[in-house]
Amino acid sequence: MKFHIEEVVVYFPYDYIYPEQYEYMVELKRALDARGHCLLEMPTGTGKTIALLSLITSYALAHPSSPLKLIYCTRTVHEMEKTLAELRVLYSYLPPSSSLLALGLSSRKNLCINPDVLSASSRDSVDSACRRLTASWVRALAADREEYNDRNSLQRSGAISTCPFFESYDRASRDAILLPSGVYTLEDLRAFGRDRKWCPYFLARNMVRYANIIVYSYQYLLDPKVANIISKEMQRECVVVFDEAHNIDNVCIEALSVSIRKQTLDGATRNLSRIAQEIDRFKATDAGRLREEYNRLVEGLAQRGNLPMTDTWLANPALPDDILREAVPGNIRKAEHFLAVLRRLVQYLKGRLQVESVETEVPVAFVASINGQAGIDQKMLRFCYDRLHSLMLTLEITDTDEFLHIQTVCDFATLVGTYTRGFSIIIEPFDERMPHIPDPVLQLSCHDASLAIKPVFDRFQSVIITSGTLSPIDLYPRLLNFNPVISRSFTMSLTRDCICPMVLTRGSDQLPVSTKFDMRSDPGVVRNYGRLLLEMVAAVPDGIVCFFVSYSYMDGIVNSWNEMGILQDIMQHKLVFIETQDVVETTLALDNYRRACDCGRGAVFFSVARGKVAEGIDFDRHYGRLVIMFGVPFQYTLSRILIARLEYLRDTFQIKEGDFLTFDALRQAAQCVGRVIRSKADYGMMIFADKRYSRHDKRSKLPSWILSHLRDAHLNLSTDMALHIAREFLRRMAQPYDKAGGGGKKTLLSQDDLEKMVPSTMDMF
């Protein structure tokens, strides 16, 4: 359908629209008009993605004089593909005159079509295998060798391998823009590459500058090491969308945090020995190259010029505004001198790891200690990463995956030498949960999420942060230190109550249940949790998903249920599958879980809050008729990193420890239970099994679309009461219903309905 929101003709590729989708578009347009940032919480399963894509694409078409580019950031490749599939539906509905180019961009591992490169196991190995075939010096040497062989047919030398797909792409890319308009998923790009014999990865990298819509990972904007390469050419007239952004503060913090273990430093020592050998080899064969590098460093690293796309490595880990635009310090310009500095740094870090108790320092004190004991000042530390990058290019090192350890050390050095606030250095001799196993770790921990996202807010005209679980929404502007022009949470319009949240506080024996530390091992709590699940598997058809607060707690309680015989009773009704920390095992378990639901056998899936399943897997329709959240998924509160972050949030943003911990736990719980409702035609139950959910200060942090269905009568339930409510709910859901909401308020709007309305009248919904 086509409809107007003020002056914008909105192209929406379906015959009906939900009222909340329309409201969402109205608020989104206000943010675009104001050229500001916004926070929008939209209930799960209400078509958030297509609403975003339709409005922003239509807005760009309505304002051709100021071209608008959409950068759509997702957390996973699976979400990227879903977004591009929605975009393809929209593209087929747009007027033929609108030539739109949209593509997904991912790592070489997901886009490469060269079988020799793809045979490498990890992402870093694939990157390295690609560089061995595409680096400018490798290609130049191959061309020289080919020319020599052409001239000397009798004394031919062995050919040097290059990538035929990249060579073919490179020849074609000199002439014109290579991709016709359309929507290209990762598979489309690979198919296009196979057909033309072109490299899909570098094709996509090159086409980013011409595309109207780019879909890629958060890291491509938030991690400065990647963003300064992939996204540096994006103009200000971009709308940036962070979808499923409930954990965006954690992504920002991880982008600027570094961990160093003994294995890291041992690997760095080996890397330095290899670099020393390469320097000696160049001194003997091509000393001029090292002199050229020295002269370039005198002029400053910024004078390096534009590197070929194939030579770009990870960029500086510090944020662009924080990098000094000046000459490299004289005492690390010479390759041998820089190597000596790195050796002293690695030796110093090895000494710091030999601790018997936890040590915590701020960056200023740590830098002073390095200067005093190793003779390395702050400026030398700050330039470590760029200096290493320059040296590896000079030495023509392509197997970068072998040098990850020294990269990590230089990453750490540059960050600790750049930032004085918002970070802590925490050295722990062992994991507190396993104190008998020595495992020293030195962590540079970022506490301020606003550091990583600030360049994005400053650089682009509109940044949209959206998810189904952003409650309480007023905490995000404080965590990310920005002022949204629009901040709004939407409810879900339904023709029937297809969501049934319950708070279970006690078992059938009236004993309270909770995963509080002093109660979680209580046999009565364990037994009551087991009896709850046993009653539910007997009454609820198809799939049931259970979330636990941690892997260790899940392992312990499942083991106890097995000893009590409860697990065997559960398996009389449904098959049981368990998420593990191994991705392959979990994927196999999920596939078999779905097969069990499809064939009518029914299944239970045991999972963990904050795990892969909780973040990215949908249990829609019969795959999830009930989700049970066993406990409140608080973070491990004795974590030194968490304690340091809580102190920083309290002192800098006046966010109380308890408020942040509760906010974080409840957003994780909401994310878990939201897995079961993926559309309005779906239905499912949610059981919050912990007495703490009955407290208003905890419960009020849940999203409004869950709270609006949480009745007072469902707030303090025992197992038998929850079972009765579940049976009644399932009986109601078995009745036929009018999807459009014919009798009461409308939950599907047609084009005619919209034409009778103006945005202000939407307040009735």
DAVENTA-V975866 format. One record per helix or strand of 3 or more residues. SS is the DSSP state (H for helix, E for strand). FROM is the first residue (numbers start at 1). LEN is the number of residues. If there is no record, write none. Layout:
# DAVENTA-V975866
{{SS;FROM;LEN} {SS;FROM;LEN}}
This chain:
# DAVENTA-V975866
{{E;2;4} {E;8;4} {H;19;16} {E;38;4} {H;48;15} {E;69;6} {H;77;17} {E;101;4} {H;108;4} {H;115;4} {H;123;12} {H;136;16} {H;164;10} {E;182;3} {H;186;11} {H;200;8} {E;213;5} {H;219;4} {H;224;7} {E;238;5} {H;245;11} {E;258;4} {H;262;24} {H;287;13} {H;301;4} {H;320;3} {H;330;3} {H;335;19} {E;359;3} {H;363;12} {H;378;5} {H;384;11} {H;400;19} {E;423;8} {H;432;3} {E;438;9} {H;450;10} {E;462;6} {H;473;8} {E;486;4} {E;499;6} {H;523;17} {E;543;6} {H;551;14} {H;566;8} {E;575;4} {H;583;16} {E;603;6} {H;612;5} {H;621;3} {E;626;5} {H;640;14} {H;657;20} {E;684;6} {H;691;4} {H;696;4} {H;704;4} {H;712;3} {H;719;15} {H;751;5} {H;759;6}}
